[in-house]
C-alpha cells in the first residue's frame, strides 16, 4: 500500500463542518484586525490554569494566534489526506486492502472534527484576548478551553473504537 489515499468525497455534514471551520479560521484573523486600533499597546498573551494573565506582549503579537490557527488548519487538512496504511493509525489498527477505505473515511472524519475544535479553541482564545484587552481585564474563562480539550479527547477515543470495529 502506498501513502496516497483514494479520494473520498466529504459527506454533507463534513462539508458543513469544513465551512464552519474555515469561517472560524478567517474570524481568527478578522477579530484582531477589526479591533487592533482599540487595543492597548500591551495585551495579555498567556494565561495560567486559573485563567489569569501571566504574560504580556505588544499588541501586534496577537497575530501569532491566527498564524498558528492557519498553520494547524493546513497541516490537519493535509494529514487527513494521508492513507491510514502509512499514518499513525496503522500502528493501532491493522490496515488491509479490505478495510483501507473505511479506515481512511474514519480517519478523515476524525481529523476534520479535531481540526474544528482546534480552530474553535484558538479563535476563542483570540477573541478572549481581544475582549480582555478592550475591557481592561486580565482573566480568561478556562471552562471553554477544558471543554474543547475534552471534546478532542472524546473524538479520538470514539474514532479509535470505530476503527477497531472495522479492523
C-alpha positions as CSV (number, residue, x, y, z in Angstrom):
1,X,0.0,0.0,0.0
2,X,1.3,3.5,-0.8
3,X,1.0,6.8,1.0
4,X,-1.6,8.2,-1.2
5,X,-5.2,7.6,-0.1
6,X,-8.0,7.2,-2.6
7,X,-10.0,10.4,-2.8
8,X,-13.2,10.0,-0.7
9,X,-15.7,12.8,-1.2
10,X,-16.9,14.5,2.0
11,X,-20.4,13.9,3.2
12,X,-22.8,16.8,3.7
13,X,-22.2,17.2,7.4
14,X,-18.4,17.1,6.8
15,X,-18.7,19.8,4.1
16,X,-20.8,21.9,6.5
17,X,-18.2,21.4,9.3
18,X,-15.4,22.3,7.0
19,X,-17.2,25.6,6.0
20,X,-17.8,26.5,9.7
21,X,-14.1,25.7,10.4
22,X,-12.9,27.9,7.6
23,X,-15.2,30.8,8.8
24,X,-13.8,30.4,12.3
25,X,-10.2,30.4,10.9
26,X,-10.9,33.6,8.9
27,X,-12.6,35.1,12.0
28,X,-9.4,34.5,14.0
29,X,-7.7,37.0,11.6
30,X,-10.7,39.4,11.4
31,X,-11.0,39.9,15.1
32,X,-7.5,41.3,15.8
33,X,-7.6,43.3,12.6
34,X,-11.1,44.8,13.4
35,X,-10.2,45.8,17.0
36,X,-6.5,46.5,16.6
37,X,-6.9,50.3,16.9
38,X,-8.9,49.8,20.2
39,X,-6.3,47.6,21.8
40,X,-3.8,48.9,24.4
41,X,-0.1,48.7,23.5
42,X,0.4,45.8,25.8
43,X,-2.0,42.9,25.9
44,X,-2.2,39.5,27.7
45,X,-0.5,36.7,25.8
46,X,-0.6,33.8,28.2
47,X,-2.9,32.6,30.9
48,X,-2.3,30.3,33.8
49,X,-4.6,27.4,34.8
50,X,-6.9,29.8,36.7
51,X,-7.3,31.9,33.5
52,X,-5.3,34.8,34.9
53,X,-2.9,36.6,32.5
54,X,0.6,35.8,33.5
55,X,2.5,37.1,30.4
56,X,2.0,40.3,28.4
57,X,3.2,41.3,25.0
58,X,3.0,44.0,22.4
59,X,-0.4,44.1,20.7
60,X,1.0,43.0,17.3
61,X,1.8,39.7,18.9
62,X,-1.9,38.9,18.9
63,X,-1.4,37.9,15.2
64,X,0.6,34.9,16.4
65,X,-2.6,33.0,17.3
66,X,-4.3,33.4,13.9
67,X,-1.0,32.4,12.3
68,X,-0.9,29.2,14.4
69,X,-4.6,28.6,13.7
70,X,-3.9,28.8,9.9
71,X,-0.8,26.6,10.1
72,X,-2.7,24.0,12.1
73,X,-5.6,24.1,9.7
74,X,-3.3,23.5,6.7
75,X,-1.4,20.7,8.5
76,X,-4.6,18.9,9.7
77,X,-6.1,19.2,6.2
78,X,-3.0,17.6,4.7
79,X,-2.9,14.9,7.3
80,X,-6.5,13.9,6.7
81,X,-5.5,13.0,3.1
82,X,-2.7,10.6,4.0
83,X,-3.5,7.0,3.7
84,X,-4.2,5.2,7.0
85,X,-1.9,2.5,5.8
86,X,1.1,4.8,6.3
87,X,-0.4,7.1,9.0
88,X,-0.4,6.8,12.8
89,X,-3.5,4.6,12.8
90,X,-1.8,1.7,11.1
91,X,0.1,1.0,14.4
92,X,-3.1,0.9,16.4
93,X,-5.4,-0.7,13.9
94,X,-4.2,-3.2,11.2
95,X,-4.9,-1.7,7.8
96,X,-5.7,-4.2,5.0
97,X,-6.9,-3.8,1.4
98,X,-10.4,-4.7,2.6
99,X,-10.7,-2.1,5.4
100,X,-8.4,0.7,4.0
101,X,-11.3,2.7,2.5
102,X,-13.4,2.7,5.7
103,X,-10.3,3.4,7.8
104,X,-9.5,6.4,5.6
105,X,-13.1,7.6,5.9
106,X,-12.9,7.3,9.7
107,X,-9.5,9.0,9.9
108,X,-10.7,11.9,7.6
109,X,-13.8,12.4,9.8
110,X,-11.8,12.3,13.0
111,X,-9.2,14.8,11.8
112,X,-11.9,17.1,10.4
113,X,-13.6,17.2,13.9
114,X,-10.3,17.6,15.7
115,X,-9.5,20.5,13.3
116,X,-12.8,22.1,14.0
117,X,-12.3,22.0,17.8
118,X,-8.7,23.2,17.5
119,X,-9.6,26.2,15.3
120,X,-12.6,26.9,17.6
121,X,-10.3,26.8,20.7
122,X,-7.7,29.1,19.2
123,X,-10.3,31.5,17.8
124,X,-12.0,31.5,21.3
125,X,-8.6,32.4,22.9
126,X,-8.0,35.1,20.3
127,X,-11.5,36.6,21.0
128,X,-10.8,36.3,24.7
129,X,-7.6,38.3,24.4
130,X,-9.3,41.0,22.3
131,X,-12.2,41.2,24.8
132,X,-10.0,41.3,27.8
133,X,-7.7,43.9,26.3
134,X,-10.6,46.2,25.3
135,X,-12.3,45.9,28.7
136,X,-9.1,46.2,30.7
137,X,-9.4,42.8,32.4
138,X,-6.9,40.1,32.9
139,X,-8.9,36.9,33.3
140,X,-9.8,34.4,30.6
141,X,-12.5,31.9,31.4
142,X,-10.9,28.4,31.3
143,X,-14.1,26.4,31.2
144,X,-14.3,26.6,27.4
145,X,-10.7,25.6,27.0
146,X,-11.3,22.5,29.1
147,X,-14.5,21.7,27.2
148,X,-12.7,21.9,23.8
149,X,-9.9,19.7,25.0
150,X,-12.3,17.2,26.4
151,X,-14.1,17.2,23.0
152,X,-10.9,16.5,21.2
153,X,-10.0,13.6,23.6
154,X,-13.6,12.1,23.3
155,X,-13.3,12.4,19.5
156,X,-10.0,10.5,19.5
157,X,-11.4,7.7,21.7
158,X,-14.7,7.5,19.7
159,X,-12.9,7.1,16.4
160,X,-10.3,4.7,17.8
161,X,-13.1,2.4,18.9
162,X,-14.9,2.8,15.5
163,X,-11.6,2.0,13.7
164,X,-11.2,-1.1,15.9
165,X,-14.7,-2.2,14.9
166,X,-13.7,-2.1,11.2
167,X,-10.3,-3.7,11.6
